[in-house]
Amino acid sequence: MSGAKETNGHFPEPTKNVIDVNDHESLKRLNMYACTSVIVATVISIIHGYVTSVMSGALLFIKEELKINDQQVQLLAGILNAFALPGSMVAGRISDVIGRRYTIMAASLIFMSGSILMGYGPSYPILMIGRCTSGIGAGFALVIAPVYCSEISPPSSRGFLTSFPSLFINVGILLGYVSNYFFGKMSLLLGWRMMLGVAALPSLALALIMLTMVESPRWLVMQGRVGEARRVLLLVSNSHHEAEKRLRDIKIAVGIDENSNQDVVTVPKKTMSGGGALKELFCKPSPSVRRILMAGIALHAFQRLCGNDAMLLYSPRVFGKAGISSTSKLLLATLGIGIIKVICTFISGTLLDRAGRRVMLLISAGGMVVSLVGLSVCLTIVGHSKDKLLWPVSLVIVSVYAFVGFAALGMGPATWVYSSEIFPLRLRAQGIGICVLVNRIAGVTVIMSFITIYKNITMSGTFFMFTGITVLAWLFYYFFLPETKGRSLEDMEIIFGGRCTPEVQMDKAESNTTDP
């Protein structure tokens, strides 16, 4: 037999070489089953984006028909974010108990209930109940979509696939604006009810479709269902060797003997339900878990405190300060923001696995700093000029668009991708829940204080303040965050527990991606 040593009818060395070459080639392919699973699951993000934005147009007609005052309008608009807080707090623990797939179904049914109540909408109290219900669904969606995507996705394409929730939220926002335009042509009695109620249909459809989708293999291993996890991994991996490697890493992370071939094993009840996760995160975290928690919280705080929400929600006021007074031009300029967000978020998804998460965050924050400086300077010139100058107005629009584009290139999607993959399996769902809680609190803080701040220190002064915060974000990304591109989810504690510099971590990520 040409001198080769035979073991169990196989020739180890030649076979190993063939597998390595095949695995190396498979890293270049996008697994279509994993991609399809992620796309279906992140429909929940489209629904979230839709119910968030559609209220902006519906309020014009609700106020006219129900005769509500401005205070009631503000409450109806903002209550969704408030109720997303408790939703995000419980979603992580629920997903640890019933699974990621059923949690997506639960979020869909919550959205459906809220949409039906708002579409029925005979009175303001019923509208409020429906909006609050949808807010709980939004909290669920913000947690479970990135968790499911990160746990299904292979390491080689995880950045691209885990960017889908951010992309699809922006798609949903655009669909909300389109819905406002078309349903706004209907009668006053029917138009706004159709805007709010139509989301019930995709919500029900998603709940039914999720019955046919696979469960997260990592959650299955946490339940001791190793055989089911292996079957899922064979579907969402590009080779048998890759699936077995992923399964072995997950078993080690859960505390199961990696050499065990049992399809069902016994795991501690605490592991199955995610019990003790919050205690480990806050009371006695290891140095690596402490760094991971700090990274996740800071990422989500900076994402909101750099002024993203203020730019999106109050862009008409920014354009108005620049001298644009026509309502049609203001709406057209604002619509451009939504289009740029979708395009740049998609571009970001294609680059996250090539350039890396850390690189995209640094490029994003750097571009946002330049844009904010330009915007602040132009607003200062406009505010102190007695003549109506055209070039500062044009530069204000360009600066706003550049800010939104750079934010969507990195700080938007990369924040969710990075935070969804760094937490250890036992802490992931509830860790993401904490990050979402910080994200919502920071967002509400910016939204609720922006007008007060700019009236006290001027619009340009406010954006200079956001510039300083974004500089701090860039420094944090550079000095604190290691690269996670191409690394297994089970490697994250090692990455954050090591003493390597971010540059060395990037080199390790590169070698892990290219070496079979």
Secondary structure, 3 states (H helix, E strand, C coil): CCCCCCECCECHHHHHHHHHHHHHHHCCCCCHHHHHHHHHHCHHHHHHHHHHHHHHHHHHHHHHHHCCCHHHHHHHHHHHHHHHHHHHHHHHHHHHHHCHHHHHHHHHHHHHHHHHHHHHCCCHHHHHHHHHHHHHHHHHHHHHHHHHHHHHCCHHHHHHHHCHHHHHHHHHHHHHHHHHHHHCCCCHHHHHHHHHHCCHHHHHHHHHHHHHCCCCHHHHHHCCEHHHHHHHHHHHCCCHHHHHHHHHHHHHHHCCCCCCCCCECCCCHHHHHCCCHHHHHHCCCCHHHHHHHHHHHHHHHHHHHCCHHHHHHCHHHHHHHCCCCCHHHHHHHHHHHHHHHHHHHHHHHHHHHHHCHHHHHHHHHHHHHHHHHHHHHHHHHHHHCCCCCHHHHHHHHHHHHHHHHHHHHHHCHHHHHHHHHHCCHHHHHHHHHHHHHHHHHHHHHHHHHHHHHHHHHCHHHHHHHHHHHHHHHHHHHHHHCCCCCCCCHHHHHHHHHCCCCHHHHHHHHHHHHHCC
